[in-house]
């Protein structure tokens, strides 16, 4: 392992990639920096640019003690270029180049393919910041407000990570792509973000928690697959990004758990035993469990689409080329070439959803989505333990992969959350059973009132069990200035 793990904070751009000795890339990044700051102030967290936020900042890529906590104004946050330590003599672990030395420069025959992978990953990072920029105005606590901003600044740093790769390894074309990452905007009619889920609105804090639970988990899966890449700078970049991504999923997982906990507490205190008594539960000022399920179904199905088509030539090509592996590729027991392997894929055949074996190379998107489903289920199990401990007969579940799809095998059909195929008429008649309605959205919006007093929380969400950095319950995580 490389022994260079500390971060250089002396220059404008904190880094552990030796920018002081790479003047071409350093000048390119310094030229990009003003545009990034303009983007952050225009499309980053609205109304809190002067607030002092108790943020963690990476000071090392060592596994232990890699970050420090302190108050920082977000425009002054030390975004930087951080790669995990190099592995000596690393080899490409999969595809037709399996066993060859990992590439330190872009392999010419795969240049376009690699450029697209990095650009798409880069495009997701600022998109989520744009989607979440208005949420500060309705934060349920300073603890949650701080977590939102921590997610935002780290997504910004992940953008820097991809921009570094573009400018370091792709010359003029990479610099142009870096500018495009700042030009596109989530939900913009003329210049939207590249992937559909990143053009959806995030109108409330429940949406934010569901987004960070489901969509950031897709980010984990994609980064883990890219961390296996034979292009070593991309692998090292994604390995460190995964360290930060874990907190984003924690925010979502624990956030939803706290909403469920508060709902269960309020129901028990009021003597309400039926979770389906939505009107009575909502009258308590908390979010009923069936509506939480519908929100989960919506965000999970949107995230399913991020994995792409179940059968994909593009995914086969990036795997064969050694550019993007599978989730935990290095732990899998097969030959890592997959030429003779198959994988079961769900397809709609003759009006019914059936499993069909297809060549494993063509089913890599499905394989990654299967891993995502298993990972999500652990979180669903945690949510159910909260409900079970409260004594209510309600269980959360993941929707079927055919539900509410716009991409892939199921885009042309309608299916309910259990995977039963529906006619268009049946879907229209029952859609409000499956997905949040306008009335649901209006009720959730009615609860979104800011709580900025230290140690206080909105009535629809429970406090966390432990504070950030082990701070006490009344810690002032965000110091809001007029």
C-alpha positions as CSV (number, residue, x, y, z in Angstrom):
1,X,0.0,0.0,0.0
2,X,1.1,3.5,-0.7
3,X,2.2,5.4,2.4
4,X,0.9,8.7,1.1
5,X,-2.3,9.1,3.0
6,X,-2.3,12.6,4.3
7,X,-4.0,15.5,2.6
8,X,-2.3,18.7,1.4
9,X,-4.3,21.6,2.6
10,X,-1.8,24.3,1.7
11,X,-3.3,25.2,-1.7
12,X,-6.7,26.2,-3.0
13,X,-7.6,22.6,-3.7
14,X,-6.9,20.1,-0.9
15,X,-5.6,16.9,-2.4
16,X,-3.4,13.8,-2.0
17,X,-2.6,13.5,-5.7
18,X,0.3,15.8,-5.9
19,X,-1.3,18.8,-7.6
20,X,1.7,21.0,-6.8
21,X,3.7,18.9,-9.2
22,X,1.0,18.7,-11.9
23,X,0.7,22.3,-12.9
24,X,-1.5,21.6,-16.0
25,X,-4.2,19.9,-14.0
26,X,-3.9,22.3,-11.1
27,X,-4.4,25.3,-13.4
28,X,-7.4,23.5,-15.0
29,X,-9.0,22.8,-11.6
30,X,-8.3,26.3,-10.4
31,X,-10.0,27.7,-13.5
32,X,-13.0,25.4,-12.9
33,X,-13.2,26.4,-9.2
34,X,-14.9,29.9,-9.6
35,X,-17.6,28.4,-11.7
36,X,-18.2,25.7,-9.1
37,X,-18.6,28.3,-6.4
38,X,-21.1,30.2,-8.5
39,X,-23.0,26.9,-9.0
40,X,-22.9,26.2,-5.3
41,X,-24.2,29.6,-4.3
42,X,-26.9,29.6,-7.1
43,X,-28.0,26.0,-6.8
44,X,-26.7,24.8,-3.5
45,X,-28.5,25.0,-0.1
46,X,-30.8,28.1,-0.3
47,X,-30.7,30.6,2.5
48,X,-27.9,29.1,4.5
49,X,-24.7,30.1,2.7
50,X,-23.6,32.2,5.7
51,X,-24.5,29.7,8.4
52,X,-21.8,28.0,10.4
53,X,-22.3,24.3,10.1
54,X,-20.7,21.6,12.2
55,X,-19.3,19.5,9.4
56,X,-16.7,16.8,9.0
57,X,-13.9,17.4,6.6
58,X,-11.5,14.7,5.3
59,X,-8.0,15.2,6.5
60,X,-6.7,11.7,5.6
61,X,-7.6,8.7,3.6
62,X,-6.5,6.4,6.3
63,X,-9.2,4.0,7.6
64,X,-8.8,5.4,11.1
65,X,-9.2,9.1,12.0
66,X,-9.8,10.2,8.5
67,X,-12.0,13.2,9.3
68,X,-12.2,16.1,11.7
69,X,-15.3,18.0,12.8
70,X,-15.6,21.8,13.1
71,X,-17.8,24.8,12.2
72,X,-17.5,25.8,8.6
73,X,-19.5,28.1,6.3
74,X,-20.4,25.9,3.3
75,X,-18.9,28.1,0.6
76,X,-15.6,27.8,2.5
77,X,-15.7,24.0,2.8
78,X,-12.5,22.3,1.8
79,X,-13.6,20.4,-1.2
80,X,-10.7,18.4,-2.6
81,X,-9.3,15.5,-4.6
82,X,-8.9,12.4,-2.5
83,X,-7.9,9.0,-3.7
84,X,-7.6,5.8,-1.6
85,X,-4.0,4.5,-1.2
86,X,-2.6,2.8,-4.3
87,X,-2.2,-1.0,-4.1
88,X,1.2,-2.1,-5.3
89,X,1.2,-4.3,-8.4
90,X,-2.6,-4.2,-8.6
91,X,-4.1,-6.3,-11.4
92,X,-7.3,-6.1,-13.3
93,X,-9.7,-8.5,-11.6
94,X,-12.2,-9.3,-14.3
95,X,-13.0,-9.3,-18.0
96,X,-10.8,-10.1,-21.0
97,X,-7.9,-8.3,-19.4
98,X,-8.1,-10.2,-16.2
99,X,-4.7,-10.7,-14.6
100,X,-3.0,-7.8,-16.5
101,X,-1.5,-4.8,-14.6
102,X,-4.2,-2.2,-13.8
103,X,-4.1,0.8,-16.0
104,X,-2.6,4.1,-14.7
105,X,-3.5,5.9,-17.9
106,X,-6.6,5.7,-20.1
107,X,-6.5,2.6,-22.4
108,X,-7.0,4.1,-25.8
109,X,-9.5,1.5,-27.1
110,X,-11.8,2.2,-24.2
111,X,-11.5,5.9,-24.0
112,X,-15.1,6.8,-25.0
113,X,-16.6,4.1,-22.8
114,X,-14.6,5.2,-19.8
115,X,-15.4,8.9,-20.4
116,X,-19.1,8.2,-20.4
117,X,-18.9,6.2,-17.2
118,X,-17.1,9.0,-15.4
119,X,-19.4,11.7,-16.8
120,X,-22.6,9.9,-15.8
121,X,-21.3,9.3,-12.3
122,X,-20.2,12.9,-12.1
123,X,-23.6,14.2,-13.2
124,X,-25.4,12.5,-10.4
125,X,-23.4,14.3,-7.7
126,X,-24.5,17.9,-8.2
127,X,-28.0,16.7,-9.2
128,X,-28.9,15.6,-5.7
129,X,-27.6,18.9,-4.3
130,X,-29.9,20.8,-6.7
131,X,-32.9,18.5,-5.8
132,X,-32.4,19.2,-2.1
133,X,-31.6,22.9,-2.1
134,X,-34.9,24.1,-0.6
135,X,-35.1,21.6,2.3
136,X,-33.3,23.8,4.8
137,X,-36.4,26.0,5.1
138,X,-38.4,23.1,6.6
139,X,-35.8,21.3,8.6
140,X,-37.3,19.3,11.5
141,X,-34.2,20.0,13.7
142,X,-30.7,21.4,13.6
143,X,-29.4,17.8,13.8
144,X,-31.3,17.0,10.6
145,X,-30.3,20.3,9.0
146,X,-26.6,19.6,9.6
147,X,-27.0,16.1,8.2
148,X,-28.5,17.5,5.0
149,X,-25.7,19.9,4.6
150,X,-23.1,17.2,5.3
151,X,-24.6,15.1,2.5
152,X,-24.6,18.2,0.2
153,X,-21.0,19.2,0.7
154,X,-19.8,15.6,0.2
155,X,-21.8,15.2,-3.0
156,X,-20.0,18.4,-4.0
157,X,-16.7,16.8,-3.2
158,X,-17.7,13.7,-5.2
159,X,-18.3,16.0,-8.2
160,X,-14.7,17.3,-7.7
161,X,-13.5,13.7,-7.7
162,X,-15.0,13.0,-11.1
163,X,-13.9,16.4,-12.5
164,X,-10.3,15.7,-11.5
165,X,-10.5,12.4,-13.5
166,X,-12.0,14.2,-16.5
167,X,-9.4,17.0,-16.5
168,X,-6.4,14.9,-15.6
169,X,-7.0,12.1,-18.2
170,X,-9.2,13.4,-21.0
171,X,-7.7,16.7,-22.0
172,X,-9.9,19.3,-23.8
173,X,-12.8,16.9,-24.0
174,X,-12.6,16.3,-20.3
175,X,-12.5,20.0,-19.5
176,X,-15.6,20.5,-21.7
177,X,-17.4,17.7,-19.9
178,X,-16.5,19.3,-16.6
179,X,-18.1,22.5,-17.6
180,X,-21.3,20.6,-18.8
181,X,-21.6,19.2,-15.3
182,X,-22.2,22.7,-14.0
183,X,-24.4,23.7,-16.9
184,X,-27.0,20.9,-16.6
185,X,-29.6,21.3,-13.8
186,X,-31.9,18.9,-12.1
187,X,-35.4,19.1,-13.6
188,X,-34.5,21.8,-16.2
189,X,-36.6,21.4,-19.3
190,X,-33.8,22.3,-21.7
191,X,-30.7,20.9,-19.9
192,X,-31.8,18.2,-17.4
193,X,-29.5,15.8,-15.6
194,X,-28.6,12.6,-17.5
195,X,-30.6,10.1,-15.4
196,X,-34.3,10.3,-14.7
197,X,-34.4,9.9,-10.9
198,X,-32.1,12.9,-10.6
199,X,-34.7,15.1,-12.3
200,X,-37.4,14.3,-9.8
201,X,-38.4,16.8,-7.1
202,X,-37.5,16.3,-3.5
203,X,-40.3,18.4,-2.0
204,X,-40.2,17.3,1.7
205,X,-38.0,15.7,4.3
206,X,-39.6,12.3,4.0
207,X,-38.7,12.3,0.3
208,X,-35.1,13.3,1.3
209,X,-34.9,10.4,3.8
210,X,-36.3,7.9,1.2
211,X,-33.9,9.3,-1.4
212,X,-30.8,8.9,0.8
213,X,-32.0,5.4,1.8
214,X,-32.7,4.1,-1.7
215,X,-31.0,6.3,-4.3
216,X,-27.8,6.8,-2.3
217,X,-27.8,3.0,-1.9
218,X,-27.8,2.7,-5.7
219,X,-24.8,5.1,-5.5
220,X,-23.1,2.7,-3.2
221,X,-23.7,-0.2,-5.6
222,X,-22.4,1.8,-8.6
223,X,-19.4,3.1,-6.8
224,X,-18.6,-0.4,-5.5
225,X,-18.7,-1.7,-9.1
226,X,-16.5,1.1,-10.3
227,X,-14.1,0.6,-7.4
228,X,-13.2,-2.7,-9.1
229,X,-12.2,-1.0,-12.3
230,X,-9.1,-1.9,-14.1
231,X,-8.5,1.9,-14.6
232,X,-6.8,2.4,-11.2
233,X,-7.4,6.2,-10.7
234,X,-11.1,5.5,-11.0
235,X,-10.9,2.6,-8.6
236,X,-9.0,4.6,-6.0
237,X,-11.4,7.5,-6.3
238,X,-14.5,5.4,-5.8
239,X,-13.0,3.4,-2.9
240,X,-12.7,6.6,-0.9
241,X,-16.0,8.0,-2.0
242,X,-17.6,4.8,-0.5
243,X,-16.3,5.9,2.9
244,X,-18.4,9.1,2.7
245,X,-21.4,7.5,1.0
246,X,-22.0,5.3,4.1
247,X,-23.1,8.4,6.0
248,X,-25.6,9.3,3.4
249,X,-27.4,6.0,3.6
250,X,-27.3,6.3,7.4
251,X,-29.1,9.6,7.2
252,X,-31.9,8.0,5.1
253,X,-32.1,4.7,7.1
254,X,-32.1,6.3,10.5
255,X,-34.3,9.2,9.3
256,X,-37.1,6.8,8.2
257,X,-36.7,4.8,11.4
258,X,-37.2,7.9,13.5
259,X,-40.4,8.8,11.5
260,X,-41.7,5.3,12.1
261,X,-40.8,5.4,15.8
262,X,-42.6,8.7,16.3
263,X,-45.7,7.5,14.5
264,X,-45.8,4.3,16.6
265,X,-45.3,6.3,19.8
266,X,-48.1,8.7,19.0
267,X,-50.4,5.8,18.0
268,X,-49.8,4.0,21.3
269,X,-50.3,7.1,23.4
270,X,-53.6,7.8,21.6
271,X,-54.7,4.2,21.9
272,X,-54.9,3.7,18.1
273,X,-54.4,0.0,17.3
274,X,-55.2,0.0,13.6
275,X,-52.4,1.4,11.3
276,X,-55.0,1.6,8.5
277,X,-57.0,4.2,10.4
278,X,-55.2,6.9,8.5
279,X,-57.4,9.8,9.4
280,X,-57.0,9.2,13.1
281,X,-53.3,8.8,12.8
282,X,-52.8,11.9,10.8
283,X,-54.9,13.9,13.3
284,X,-52.0,13.2,15.7
285,X,-49.6,15.2,13.5
286,X,-47.6,12.1,12.4
287,X,-47.2,10.3,9.1
288,X,-49.3,7.1,8.9
289,X,-47.5,3.8,8.1
290,X,-49.4,3.1,4.8
291,X,-48.3,6.5,3.4
292,X,-44.7,5.7,4.5
293,X,-45.0,2.4,2.5
294,X,-46.3,4.3,-0.6
295,X,-43.3,6.7,-0.4
296,X,-40.9,3.8,-0.1
297,X,-42.6,2.2,-3.2
298,X,-42.2,5.4,-5.2
299,X,-38.5,6.0,-4.4
300,X,-37.5,2.3,-4.6
301,X,-39.1,2.0,-8.1
302,X,-37.5,5.2,-9.3
303,X,-34.2,3.8,-8.1
304,X,-34.7,0.5,-9.9
305,X,-34.6,2.5,-13.1
306,X,-31.1,3.8,-12.3
307,X,-29.8,0.3,-12.9
308,X,-30.8,0.4,-16.5
309,X,-32.3,-2.4,-18.7
310,X,-32.2,-5.9,-17.2
311,X,-30.5,-7.1,-20.4
312,X,-27.7,-4.7,-21.5
313,X,-25.0,-4.9,-24.1
314,X,-23.4,-1.8,-22.6
315,X,-22.9,-3.4,-19.2
316,X,-21.5,-6.5,-20.9
317,X,-19.0,-4.3,-22.8
318,X,-17.8,-2.3,-19.8
319,X,-17.3,-5.6,-17.8
320,X,-15.5,-7.2,-20.7
321,X,-13.3,-4.2,-21.0
322,X,-12.4,-4.3,-17.3
323,X,-13.8,-0.9,-16.6
324,X,-16.8,-1.7,-14.3
325,X,-17.1,-4.9,-12.3
326,X,-19.8,-6.3,-10.1
327,X,-20.6,-5.5,-6.5
328,X,-17.8,-7.0,-4.4
329,X,-16.3,-8.6,-7.5
330,X,-13.2,-9.5,-5.6
331,X,-15.3,-11.6,-3.2
332,X,-17.2,-13.6,-5.9
333,X,-16.2,-17.3,-6.4
334,X,-16.6,-17.6,-10.2
335,X,-14.0,-17.1,-13.0
336,X,-14.7,-13.3,-13.3
337,X,-15.0,-13.7,-17.1
338,X,-18.5,-15.1,-17.3
339,X,-18.4,-16.2,-20.9
340,X,-20.1,-19.5,-20.1
341,X,-22.3,-18.4,-17.2
342,X,-26.0,-17.5,-17.0
343,X,-28.0,-15.4,-14.6
344,X,-31.8,-15.6,-14.0
345,X,-33.7,-12.5,-15.2
346,X,-37.3,-11.6,-14.6
347,X,-39.1,-10.8,-17.9
348,X,-42.7,-10.2,-19.0
349,X,-43.5,-13.2,-21.3
350,X,-46.9,-13.8,-22.7
351,X,-48.5,-11.4,-20.2
352,X,-46.9,-12.9,-17.2
353,X,-43.7,-12.2,-15.2
354,X,-41.4,-15.2,-15.4
355,X,-37.8,-16.0,-14.7
356,X,-35.5,-16.8,-17.6
357,X,-31.8,-17.6,-17.7
358,X,-29.8,-15.3,-19.9
359,X,-26.1,-14.9,-20.5
360,X,-24.5,-13.5,-17.4
361,X,-22.6,-10.9,-19.3
362,X,-25.9,-9.4,-20.6
363,X,-27.5,-9.6,-17.1
364,X,-25.0,-7.5,-15.1
365,X,-27.5,-4.7,-14.5
366,X,-29.9,-7.2,-13.1
367,X,-27.2,-8.8,-11.0
368,X,-26.3,-5.4,-9.5
369,X,-30.0,-4.6,-8.9
370,X,-30.4,-8.0,-7.1
371,X,-27.6,-7.0,-4.8
372,X,-29.3,-3.7,-4.2
373,X,-32.6,-5.4,-3.3
374,X,-30.8,-7.6,-0.8
375,X,-29.0,-4.6,0.7
376,X,-32.3,-2.7,1.0
377,X,-34.0,-5.6,2.7
378,X,-31.7,-5.2,5.7
379,X,-33.0,-1.7,6.2
380,X,-36.6,-2.7,5.7
381,X,-36.0,-5.4,8.4
382,X,-34.8,-2.6,10.8
383,X,-37.9,-0.5,10.1
384,X,-40.1,-3.6,10.8
385,X,-38.4,-4.2,14.1
386,X,-39.5,-0.7,15.2
387,X,-43.1,-1.5,14.3
388,X,-42.9,-4.9,15.9
389,X,-41.5,-3.6,19.1
390,X,-44.5,-1.2,19.3
391,X,-46.9,-4.1,18.9
392,X,-48.6,-3.2,15.6
393,X,-49.6,-5.6,12.9
394,X,-48.0,-3.9,10.0
395,X,-44.9,-4.9,7.9
396,X,-43.0,-2.8,5.4
397,X,-41.9,-4.6,2.3
398,X,-40.0,-3.8,-0.9
399,X,-42.1,-3.4,-4.1
400,X,-41.7,-5.9,-6.9
401,X,-39.1,-5.0,-9.5
402,X,-41.8,-4.7,-12.1
403,X,-43.7,-2.0,-10.2
404,X,-43.8,1.5,-11.6
405,X,-41.0,1.1,-14.1
406,X,-40.0,3.4,-16.9
407,X,-36.9,1.7,-18.1
408,X,-36.2,-2.0,-19.0
409,X,-38.2,-5.1,-19.3
410,X,-41.3,-3.8,-17.4
411,X,-41.5,-0.3,-18.8
412,X,-44.3,-1.3,-21.2
413,X,-46.5,-3.0,-18.6
414,X,-48.4,-2.1,-15.4
415,X,-47.8,-4.1,-12.2
416,X,-48.8,-3.7,-8.6
417,X,-46.3,-3.7,-5.8
418,X,-46.7,-7.5,-5.4
419,X,-45.8,-8.1,-9.1
420,X,-49.3,-8.8,-10.4
421,X,-49.7,-7.6,-14.0
422,X,-52.6,-5.0,-14.3
423,X,-54.4,-3.6,-17.2
424,X,-54.1,0.2,-17.8
425,X,-57.7,0.6,-16.5
426,X,-56.9,-1.3,-13.4
427,X,-53.8,0.7,-12.8
428,X,-55.6,4.0,-13.1
429,X,-58.3,2.8,-10.7
430,X,-55.8,1.7,-8.1
431,X,-52.8,4.0,-8.5
432,X,-53.6,6.0,-5.4
433,X,-53.3,2.7,-3.4
434,X,-49.7,2.2,-4.6
435,X,-48.2,5.7,-5.0
436,X,-48.5,8.9,-2.9
437,X,-51.5,10.9,-4.0
438,X,-51.9,14.7,-4.2
439,X,-53.7,14.5,-0.8
440,X,-50.8,12.5,0.7
441,X,-48.4,15.1,-0.6
442,X,-50.4,17.9,0.8
443,X,-50.6,16.3,4.2
444,X,-46.9,15.7,4.4
445,X,-46.2,19.2,3.2
446,X,-48.5,20.5,6.1
447,X,-46.1,18.9,8.6
448,X,-43.0,20.6,7.1
449,X,-42.4,23.4,9.5
450,X,-38.9,24.4,10.6
451,X,-37.6,23.7,14.0
452,X,-34.3,25.5,14.6
453,X,-34.1,25.5,18.4
454,X,-31.1,23.4,19.7
455,X,-32.4,20.0,21.0
456,X,-35.9,20.4,19.7
457,X,-37.5,18.3,17.0
458,X,-40.6,18.5,14.8
459,X,-43.6,16.5,16.2
460,X,-43.5,14.0,13.3
461,X,-40.0,12.6,13.9
462,X,-38.2,11.2,16.9
463,X,-34.8,12.4,18.1
464,X,-31.8,10.3,17.2
465,X,-30.3,7.9,19.8
466,X,-26.8,9.4,19.5
467,X,-25.7,12.8,18.4
468,X,-23.2,13.5,15.6
469,X,-19.6,13.2,16.9
470,X,-21.2,12.1,20.2
471,X,-22.4,15.6,20.9
472,X,-25.2,16.2,23.5
473,X,-28.8,16.4,22.5
474,X,-29.0,20.2,22.7
475,X,-25.9,20.8,20.6
476,X,-26.1,23.7,18.2
477,X,-25.2,21.8,14.9
478,X,-26.0,24.8,12.8
479,X,-25.4,28.4,13.8
480,X,-27.9,30.4,11.7
481,X,-26.9,34.0,11.0
482,X,-29.2,36.8,9.9
